[in-house]
Structure formats: C-alpha cells, structure tokens
Amino acid sequence: MSEATRGEICAVACADAFRGNGEILASCFGTAPAIGARLAKATFEPDLLMTDGVCTVVDNPSPVSGPGNDLVVEAWLPFRAIFDHLWNGNRHVIMAASQIDQFGNQNFACIGEHAKPKAQLLGMRGAPGNTISHTTSYWVANQTAKVFVPEVDIVSGVGNDRAAKLDPASTKAHDIRLVISNLAVYDFATPEKRMRLKSVHPGVTVEQVVENTGFELVIDEVVPETRMPTADELALIRDTLDPKGFLGREVRSPE
C-alpha cells in the first residue's frame, strides 16, 4: 500500500482525539475530522455515538464519500434530545477555526470589527455553548499566522483564559482538548493552559510550525512526530470511508 498522505495523517490524528472517549456523541466539522471519527468508531472506540445526521444513532455511519451503506440503527435521537447530551457534557465536537489564539479562544464568526466586518463567516453558531458544556477540539486545514493569531477578532468559542474568569459551576465541563492542523497537533497541557506543540506531522519541522504561528507556542525540548496510519487504517480510509478521495481536496500533500 502506498505511503500515507498528509491528509490521511491528519485524519488519524483526528481519530486519536476521540481515543478513550467511550460512549459519548462525536460531532465533526470538516472532512478529516469526519473520517477520523468514523475511523475511531470502526477500530478502537466502538462505543462512540454517531448519528445519521437526522434523528438516529447508527452503528455504521455512512462513508464520507462513495456509495452509502445500509445503516444499522442503534437508537432514536431527535434534534430536541441533542441538547440533553450537550448540556450534560456527553459530547466531543471537533469544530473549525478561522482564527484561534494561544489559549484556545476561537473565531469563525467574522474577520474584522463585528459592527462592520471585512468578511462575514459562519456566525457564532453553537460555539459558546459547546465550549463551556463539553469537550471541544479544533481542526485547521491550512495553518498560517493569519489563523493562529495573537488575539481573535471576536470570540466564538471560549478559551481557557476566559473560562477561568467565569463561574466555575457553569464551566466545569470546559475542556479544549486538541487543535489539529495540516502541520501539527497541539494541546494545552501547560500550567497556564497555553497552546503546546504536541507533535509535528512527518515531513514538517518545528521551524515551519513557528513560521505559521502568530504567537509564542510552548515547545518542549523534544517534539515527537505525529503517528503514521497503520496499514489497516489506510485500507479503511481508502476502501471504505473515503473511496473517492475527498480528503485530498481538503488537505494537500506537500510537493
């Protein structure tokens, strides 16, 4: 089997974000996270809850590309019941980030002043409630210093510094777990809960990561490489989860 692409490495990093989660609802923004959640459920996290996108929990969520499958329904989960999972912390979402800062404050609402933005994006959506109610990670398909910024233009998702100033009772489930980009994986395993470089993807240097980050990262003396997909994981991605190769459109492999 051919060598893993950068996108496949990112998808496996997204899968690993769900490692140890058990029976919680997995939700994803983006192709790599969507493949990652399906990969995790099909391998090391079979108890993950995933929906058909409408109203049922399914054991075998549809592939990201290619022909659909006969869904095996596990439970009824209408939209009105989703919030019971969210507000009780029983969810891990991987959201997108148009901007993110060193404490995990995220913006995908607009670029520029909120009153008169340069660019209107998705809006706040569910980001404020998501980030104080349950585990949240982020996916950035193209990391640059315009995305990893010193200060976001507006806060959609609540970061660690802001959460620390809120009522502890309302933020007890606040958990910004990981940030996964096309260059590296980051966590907040520092005393100040600042962003730390957890691993660099194969072929990426620490210097490249620093060049594409607009703030000072916490960088350990030795930074490991993100793990490569196994042969079985690659087969699942290419043959079952994404046979049409949508992943390659979201994450370009380096020349």
N, C-alpha and C positions, 0 to 999 in steps of 0.2 A: 504494500500500500504506500502511496506517495507520502512525502513529508507533510506534516500538518501546516496549514496556512495560518497567518496571523489571526484571521477571523475565528478559526477553529480553536486556537489557543485561548482567545477571548471568551468563546462560548463555554469552554471547560472551566475557565476562571469564574464565570457566572454560575455554572453548576456548583462549583465548590462553595460559593456564597451561601447555598442552601444546605450545606453539609451540617448534620446534627440538628436540623430544624424539626424533624419529626412531623407530626400531624398538624400542620398549620397551612393556611391558604397562601399559595405562591402566586404573585402577580408580576407582570413584566412589561416594560416599555422597550421596544427595540427587538431586532432580530436575534442578536447574540444572547440577550437575557432569555428570550422566549425559547430558544434552542437549549440554553443552559438549564432552565427549569425542567423541561421535558427530559433532558439527559439525566438530571439528578433523580427524577422520579423513576426512570427506567432502570436505574443502576443502584445507587447507594442510599437513596431516600424514597423508598416505595410508598411511604405513608403521606407524602406531600399531598395536599388538596389542590386540585386543579379543575377548572371549570370548562364547559363547552363554550364559554363566552356569552351564554344566555341565562340559563337557570338551573343547570345541574352540575354536580361534581362528577367527574369521569375518571376512570382508572387508566384510560389510554387517550390522552388529549391528542387532537388532530395534529399532524405534522405541520411545520411552518410553511413548507412548500411541497408540491407534488400532490398526488391523489389523496383524498380523505380516507378515513377508516370507519368501520362500524364501531361507534362509541359504546363503551361499557359503562353504564350509569351506576354510580355508587350512592348518590343522594340528591335530594331536591334542595336547591339553594337559590331561591328567587332573589331579586335585587334588594327587596326590603330586608332580607336576612343578612345581607353582606355586612351591614354596619354593626351587627352584633359581633361579628368576627373582628372588625376593625377596632371597635371601641374596647374590646376585651384583650387586645394585643395579639390575637391569633392570626397574624398575617405578616408576611415579609414581602415587601414590594421592592423591585428594582426600577427606579424612575430614571428619566432622562435629566440632564442638567445642561442648560445653555450657559450658565455660569455657576461656579462653586468656589468657595473660599477655604482657607486653611482650617476652619472649624466646622466645615460641612454645611454652612448656610448655602442654600441652593436657589437659583432663579431660573424659571422658564416662563415667566410672565411677560416681560418686555425688556428691551435694551434702551437705556437712557432714562430720563425722568419719567416717572409714572404718569404725570399730568400731560406730558407731551412726548411720548417715546419715539425714539428713532426707528424702532421696529416693534410691532406687536406680535407676541408669541402666543403660547397656549393659554396664558392667564394663570391664576393661582391653582385652579383645579382642586384636587383634594390634598395638595402637598402640605398645607399647615396641619390639617388633622392627621394625615398619615404619619408625619414625623414625630408628633407627640403621643401617638396612640399605639404604635407598633414598630417593629424593626424595619428600617429603610436602608437600602443601598442605592448606588447611582451608577449609571452606565454612560460613558462619554465615548462616542465612536471616533472622534477626531480631536485629540487633546492638543490645545495650543494655549499660549499665555493669555489669549482673549477669553478662554473658557475657565481656566484655573486662575482666578483673579484675586487681587488683594482684598477687594470688597465688592460684593454683588450689588447690582443696581437696585434691586428690590428683593426682599426675602420671600420666597415661596415656601421652601422647606426650611424648618427651624434647625439651626446648627447647635453645636454643643455649648458655645458661649452664651447664646441667647436662652437656651433651655435651662442653663444653670441659674438664670435670673428669674425664672418663672416659679410658680407654686409647685413644689415637689410632688404634691398629690396629683397634679394634672400632667406631669411629665415622667411619671415612674416607669412608663414603657418606652421612653425616648431612647433610641438605640440606632445611631448612624453607624452601620456595620462596616461597609466597604465602599470604596469607589474603584470601579474597574474601567480602564480606558484602553485604547488601542496600543498604548505604550507600556502600561504597568498596572499593578494592583496596589491600592492604598488602604490603610486602616487608620484608626485614631487611638492606638494603644500607647498613649503617652500621658504623663501626669496632667498636662493641660488639655488633653483630648484634642490636640492639634493633629493635622494630617501627617501620617508617616508613610514613607515609601516601603511597602511590604515586600514587593518583588517586581523585577523588571521582566518583560517578556523576552524570550530568546531572540537575540539579534538587536536588542535595544540596550543602549548604555545609560548609566546614571546621568552622564552629561547631557544626553538627549532629553531625558526627562526634565532636568533642571532648566534647560533652554526653553521648554514648552510649559513652564510653570511660572505664574506671575507672583508667587510668594515663596517664602523660605520653607521648604519641606523639612521635616525631621528625617534624617537619613542616618541609619546605623553604619557602623564601620564596614560591615559585610552585608551586602544586599543580595539575597538569593534570586534565582531565576524562577519565574512562574512555571509550574509543571507543564510538561507536554501531554497531549491527549494519549491515552493508551490506544492500541490497535482496535480493541473492541469499541471504544468511544468513537473513534474515527469512522468505523463501519456504521455505527448507529446514526451518526450525523449525516454521512453521505448517502446512505442507502435508505434510511427511514425518516429521519427528522427534517432533512433539507435536501432532497434529491435534485431539486432544480437550482441549488446553489445561490439562494438569496443572500446568504451570509457574505459571500464575496462582493456583493454590491454595497453592503454596509461598511465592511472593513477591508480596505485594500492592503494586499501584502506588499511589502517593500520591494522595490525593483532589485 
